[in-house]
Amino acid sequence: MPMGAPEPLLAVEIGELSELFSDWLAARQLLRAAGFPTGRTPSWRASNPVEFWTEVSWLLGSGILPDGREILLREACKLYPANPVFVNGLQTSPAEAGGLLPASADDANTTFSSLEIGNGTPPLVAATGTAQFSTTGPTAISDPSATAYSGVPLQEFLGGRHEDAVLALATAISSNGRLLVLSAGADSTVRRWDAVTGDAVGSPLRGHQSSVTSVAVTSLGDGRTLVVSGGADSTIRRWDAVTGDAVGTPLTGHLGWVWTVALVPWPPDRIVLVSGSTDNTVRLWDMISGRPVGNPMTVHAEVWAVTTVVLSERQLMVCGGDADGQIRFWRISLPERW
């Protein structure tokens, strides 16, 4: 049988996989059964399972595994043979639903965040450098020769704008099912935007006393979606993505700008928050309680980027990039109770 064109997952399939394969071990086993290339499995550095499976969708759409979407759904059906999403997915092509746009930019400082919408709506791409949303899709592009991945800007930012530069972006599906883009600005606010319409959602999240330089999103076991932001005021703050209310007290300890934050689920029900700062440290936090975990890790330059991945049930790998061009790795053993 000839192979078809590479296909990403539909949004409903991403949602179902995120529900049923929500931990790193189950997700990895499913991808392995589907023949996903060794070494190309996304790390569990996403802030929630939806972002992990969205990255898988992007890879499938880019052709990493021939007929990968069909094979993945077939393997999922073996475990859940009566699941209507997986069964229907084997009979439905997502070609008209668009796919994830590979992020690229001439400006090295431009940060992209993408979110697959599905249901016939092309994907949304947001970039810090343009304050603009764009969608792609064959039916929406005036140039008939343009493809679904052309990246032609089609829609201006409809909901308003920050009063100063946009410094960071994140995407999420909130606990009430809304597709959101979160933006952090030099105007000391975090703002929420509807990913489908571009409209502002609620009021700006205010609390930082200076520029908000980083933002990330995660899902909690109780169903809530939390936004985490770091700022030039040396604090990390948590917000309810739906209500916009502050959650708990600010996390303090850094002595410089909190330039970057990352989140990783920690089995069975914890979430590790990693932060990097211009005070030359990387710190770990218990996302739920807000307490620091262990001692700060000190480097010789400002930390501008962090990421993390779960290695095993007890070990975490943290990676930090600093202003001197160094990338540092820490293998961390977390206690059973913390």
C-alpha positions in Angstrom: 0.0 0.0 0.0 1.5 3.4 -0.9 2.3 5.7 1.9 0.2 8.9 2.2 1.3 12.4 2.9 2.4 13.1 6.5 -0.5 14.0 8.7 -0.6 15.7 12.1 -3.0 14.6 14.8 -6.4 16.3 15.1 -6.9 18.5 18.2 -9.5 16.0 19.5 -6.9 13.2 19.1 -4.3 15.2 21.0 -6.8 15.8 23.8 -7.7 12.1 24.0 -4.0 11.0 24.0 -3.3 13.5 26.7 -6.1 12.1 28.9 -5.2 8.4 28.4 -1.4 8.6 28.1 -0.8 11.5 30.5 2.4 10.3 32.1 5.8 10.0 30.5 6.1 6.2 30.8 2.7 5.4 29.2 3.4 8.0 26.4 6.8 6.6 25.7 5.6 3.0 25.6 2.8 4.0 23.1 5.3 5.8 20.8 7.7 2.9 21.0 5.0 0.5 20.0 4.2 2.7 17.0 7.8 2.6 15.9 8.6 6.2 16.7 12.3 6.7 15.9 14.5 6.1 18.9 16.1 9.3 20.0 13.4 11.5 18.5 10.7 11.0 21.1 9.9 14.4 22.6 11.3 14.9 26.1 8.8 15.4 28.9 9.8 19.0 29.2 6.3 20.3 28.2 4.3 22.0 30.9 1.5 19.4 30.5 0.6 16.3 28.4 -1.3 18.4 25.8 1.9 20.2 24.9 3.8 16.8 24.7 1.3 15.3 22.3 1.2 18.6 20.3 4.9 18.2 19.8 4.3 14.6 18.7 1.7 15.9 16.2 4.1 18.4 14.8 6.7 15.6 14.3 4.2 13.4 12.6 3.1 16.2 10.3 6.7 16.8 9.4 7.0 13.2 8.2 9.2 11.7 10.9 7.3 8.4 10.7 5.7 7.2 7.5 1.9 6.9 8.0 2.7 7.8 11.6 -0.6 9.2 12.6 -2.5 6.0 11.4 0.0 3.7 13.1 -0.2 5.7 16.3 -4.0 5.6 16.4 -3.9 1.9 15.5 -1.7 1.2 18.5 -3.9 3.3 20.7 -6.9 1.3 19.5 -5.3 -1.9 20.6 -5.3 -0.6 24.2 -8.7 1.2 23.9 -10.6 -0.7 21.1 -13.9 1.0 21.9 -12.6 4.5 22.0 -14.6 6.6 19.5 -11.9 9.2 19.0 -9.2 6.6 18.0 -11.7 4.5 15.9 -13.1 7.5 14.0 -9.5 8.9 13.6 -8.5 5.9 11.6 -11.3 6.7 9.1 -10.8 10.5 9.0 -8.0 12.5 7.4 -6.9 15.8 9.1 -5.8 17.3 5.8 -8.4 20.1 5.9 -7.6 20.8 9.6 -4.2 22.2 8.9 -1.1 21.3 10.9 1.5 22.8 13.2 3.8 25.4 11.5 7.5 24.8 12.0 8.8 27.8 13.8 11.5 29.8 12.1 12.5 33.4 12.0 15.2 35.7 10.6 15.4 37.4 14.0 17.1 35.2 16.4 15.4 36.9 19.3 11.9 36.2 18.0 10.1 33.5 20.1 7.3 31.5 18.5 4.6 29.5 20.2 2.2 27.4 18.3 -1.1 25.6 19.0 -3.1 23.2 16.8 -6.8 24.2 16.8 -8.4 21.5 14.6 -12.1 21.3 13.7 -11.3 22.7 10.3 -9.5 25.8 11.8 -5.9 26.4 10.7 -3.3 26.4 13.4 -2.3 29.6 15.3 1.2 30.9 15.5 2.2 33.7 17.8 5.6 35.5 17.8 6.9 37.9 20.4 8.6 40.0 17.8 5.5 40.9 15.8 2.6 41.1 18.3 0.6 39.3 15.6 -1.3 36.1 15.3 -1.2 34.3 12.0 -3.0 31.2 10.7 -2.3 29.0 7.8 -4.4 26.7 5.7 -5.2 26.1 2.0 -8.7 27.6 2.2 -7.5 30.8 3.9 -4.6 31.8 1.7 -5.4 34.0 -1.3 -2.4 32.6 -3.3 -3.7 29.3 -4.7 -0.1 28.0 -5.0 0.5 28.5 -1.2 0.6 25.4 0.9 -0.7 24.7 4.4 2.7 25.4 5.8 3.4 28.6 4.0 3.2 30.8 7.2 1.6 33.7 5.4 0.3 36.2 8.0 -3.5 36.3 7.6 -4.9 37.9 10.7 -4.0 40.9 12.7 -3.8 40.8 16.5 -7.5 41.5 17.3 -7.7 41.8 21.0 -5.4 44.7 21.8 -1.8 44.9 22.7 0.6 45.3 25.6 1.7 48.8 26.5 5.3 47.8 26.0 7.4 45.0 24.5 6.2 41.4 24.6 8.9 39.3 26.1 7.6 35.7 26.3 4.7 33.6 25.1 3.1 30.3 26.0 0.1 28.3 24.7 -2.4 26.2 26.6 -5.8 24.5 26.6 -7.4 25.8 29.8 -9.4 23.7 32.2 -12.6 25.1 30.7 -11.5 23.9 27.2 -10.5 27.3 25.9 -7.5 27.6 23.6 -5.3 30.3 25.1 -2.1 32.2 24.3 -0.4 33.7 27.3 1.9 36.8 26.8 4.3 38.4 29.2 5.2 42.0 28.8 7.5 44.8 29.8 4.4 46.6 31.0 4.5 44.4 34.1 1.4 42.3 33.0 0.6 38.8 31.8 -2.3 38.7 29.4 -4.6 36.0 28.1 -5.8 35.8 24.5 -8.4 33.5 22.8 -6.3 31.5 20.3 -9.3 31.2 17.9 -10.5 34.8 17.8 -7.5 36.7 19.0 -9.7 38.5 21.6 -8.4 39.4 25.0 -9.7 37.1 27.8 -10.4 38.8 31.1 -8.3 41.5 32.6 -4.5 41.6 32.5 -2.8 39.7 35.4 -1.2 42.3 37.5 1.2 41.8 40.5 4.7 42.0 39.1 6.4 45.3 40.0 8.5 45.4 36.8 8.8 43.6 33.4 7.4 40.1 33.2 10.2 38.2 31.4 9.0 34.6 31.3 5.7 32.6 31.3 4.8 28.9 31.4 1.6 26.9 31.8 0.7 23.6 33.5 -2.3 21.5 34.4 -3.0 20.4 38.0 -4.5 17.2 39.2 -7.6 19.0 40.3 -8.3 20.1 36.8 -7.1 23.7 37.1 -4.7 25.3 34.6 -2.0 27.4 36.2 0.1 30.1 34.7 3.6 30.7 36.1 5.4 34.0 35.4 8.8 35.3 36.3 9.8 38.9 36.4 12.5 41.6 36.7 11.2 42.1 40.2 12.9 38.8 41.2 9.7 37.1 41.9 7.8 34.1 40.4 4.0 34.3 40.5 1.2 31.8 39.9 -2.2 32.5 38.4 -5.4 30.6 37.7 -5.6 30.6 33.9 -9.4 30.7 33.9 -10.2 33.3 36.7 -7.0 35.3 36.5 -6.7 35.2 40.3 -3.3 35.0 41.9 -2.6 31.6 43.5 -0.6 31.6 46.7 2.1 34.1 47.5 5.0 35.1 45.2 8.0 32.8 45.2 11.0 34.7 46.3 14.7 33.8 46.6 16.2 35.0 43.3 18.2 38.3 43.6 18.0 39.2 39.9 15.6 39.0 37.0 13.8 35.7 36.6 14.6 35.4 33.0 13.2 31.9 32.3 10.9 29.3 33.8 10.1 25.7 32.9 7.7 23.1 34.3 7.7 19.4 34.3 5.2 16.9 35.8 6.7 14.7 38.4 4.9 11.4 39.0 2.5 10.8 40.6 1.0 14.2 41.3 3.8 16.8 41.7 5.0 19.5 39.3 8.6 20.8 39.4 9.2 24.4 38.5 12.7 25.3 37.3 13.8 29.0 37.2 16.9 30.7 35.8 18.0 34.2 36.8 20.4 37.0 36.2 21.7 36.3 39.7 23.7 33.4 38.1 21.5 30.7 39.7 19.1 28.0 38.7 16.5 27.1 41.3 14.0 24.3 41.7 10.6 24.7 43.4 7.6 22.6 44.3 5.0 24.1 42.1 2.0 23.3 44.3 3.4 24.5 47.7 5.7 27.1 46.3 8.6 25.8 48.5 12.2 25.6 47.1 13.5 22.2 46.5 17.2 21.7 47.4 19.8 24.4 47.1 20.4 26.8 44.2 22.8 25.8 41.4 25.3 28.5 40.8 27.0 29.3 37.5 29.4 32.0 36.4 27.0 34.0 34.2 23.4 35.1 34.0 21.0 32.2 33.2 18.9 33.0 30.2 17.3 29.7 29.4 16.3 26.5 31.2 14.6 23.2 30.3 14.1 19.9 32.2 13.2 16.3 31.6 12.3 13.4 33.9 14.9 10.6 33.6 13.4 8.1 36.0 11.0 8.0 38.9 13.6 9.7 41.1 15.9 11.5 38.8 15.5 14.8 36.9 17.8 16.4 34.3 18.0 20.2 34.4 19.7 22.1 31.6 20.6 25.8 31.8 22.0 28.1 29.2 24.0 31.2 30.3 25.2 34.5 28.9 28.7 33.1 28.4 27.4 30.6 25.9 27.7 27.6 28.2 25.1 24.9 28.5 25.2 23.2 31.8 23.5 19.9 32.9 22.6 18.8 36.3 21.3 15.3 37.2 19.2 15.7 40.2 17.8 13.1 42.6 14.7 14.2 44.3 13.7 12.8 47.7 10.6 10.6 47.9 8.9 13.2 50.1 9.4 16.9 49.5 
